[in-house]
Amino acid sequence: MEFAKSLSGHDKGQYYLVVKEEEEFLFLVNGTTRPLEKAKKKNKKHVQLIKKLPEEIMPMAEEELSNLRIKKIMKDYEKLINQSEEER
């Protein structure tokens, strides 16, 4: 499982979960504005892939994905990111 951060467009700074990859494009979801049924197609050069995920996220990410599960994963991930930034 990979996460991605949008680097350009109206969704700049938004975190997503990568559900599919095709040549130059990624299909991204966040469980709310971009559910599994309506994944966002975004050029790879417009996102930053996040390969190292916090240990707290990994067990949740291994379960079957649903929009509710993705929403929870994204919320917890953003919370962890904000905590680590505050500690700096």
N, C-alpha and C positions, 0 to 999 in steps of 0.2 A: 504494500500500500504506500502511496506517495501523496503528499500534500503539495499544493502549489500556491504561490502568492501572485496575484495579478500585478503586473508592472505598468500596464497602460490601459487606456480606455476608461469608460465611466465607472468601472468597478476596481480601479486602481487601489491597491492596498488590501483588497478582499482576499480571504483565504478560502481555498477550495480543496476538495478531495478529487484526485484523478481517478476516473472510473474506466477510461478507455484511451488508447493511444493509437493514432494512425499517422504514419509518415511525418508530416510537419505540424499536425494538430493534436491537441489534447481535448478530451471531453471532461468537463469539470462540473461538480455538483457541490451544494452546500446544505441541502436538506430543506431549505426555506424558499428563497427566491429562485433557486435552481434545483428542483427535485430530480430524482433519478429519471423520471419520465421526460424531462426537459433539460438534459445536460447542455451546458454551454460549450460550444466549439470555439477553441481559442488557439491561435498560432503559438507554437512552442517558444518562439523568441519573445513573446509578450508576457511570459510567466517565469517565475523563479521556482524551480523544483526544490522541495524541502525533503531531503532524504533522511536526515536524522530526526527521529520523532522521540518525544519524551516517553520514558518507560511507562508512565501512567496511561498513555493513550493506546499502547500496543494491544493489551488484552481486549479492549473494546473494538478495536479495528479488525480483529480476527473473527468476530461474530458476523452472522449474516447481515448484510446491509439493507436498511430500510431508510426512508426519509427521516423518520424519528431518530433512529440510531445515528445517522449522519449528522443531524442537527445537534445531538448531544455531544458527539465527538468533536465537532467544530467549536462548540461553545466551550468545552473543557480545554481544547487546544489553545484557543485565544486567551482563556483565563491564565493558563500556564505561561504563555508568552508574555502577557502583561506583568505577571509576577516576576519573571526573570528580568524584565526590563527595569522594573522598580528597584530591584536589588542592586543594580549597577550603580 
